[in-house]
Amino acid sequence: MNGFAMPNIKKTTKQTAAACYAEKHAEAKDLMKRIGRALKQHLLKQALAPTHWGHAGDLYSVTAQLARVLATLGDRSAVEAKGMEY
């Protein structure tokens, strides 16, 4: 179990599983693009302060979260490599 559940939302119209999946797939793709842009900006901040450990800490947290995302999609290799519980 990944610890996430879909919220119990009452809808006035019926939505198919396929339509919901397509909507969430598009949302995930958009988030991935935004994450890519944010990582580039974060890299620039790190370049301006290369001795600041906070930037490394940020990415420690980000990579752990991304490993969990990958595991949710069926690839547990990253959580296993990090020795994380999932």
Phi, psi and omega in degrees: 000133185273356178085359179248139177230149176289137180297147179276089184249129175281130179248146179275338176240153179278134177242136179280160176299320180296319179292319177297316179300314181299319179296313181290328177296315178297320178296318179297318178298319178296316179297322178298318177298317180293323177297317178302315179295318180294324177296320178297317178295320179297320178299319178296319177297318180295322180297329179283339181219068187294345179264001182278112183289343180299325179294319176296321178297320177303313184287334173301312179294316181299314182294326177295316179294319179293325176298320177293321177299313180300318178296322178299329179272006172108358181246102184272004186301320183289318178293323178292319179297327179275354182069028183272151171280141175215000000 
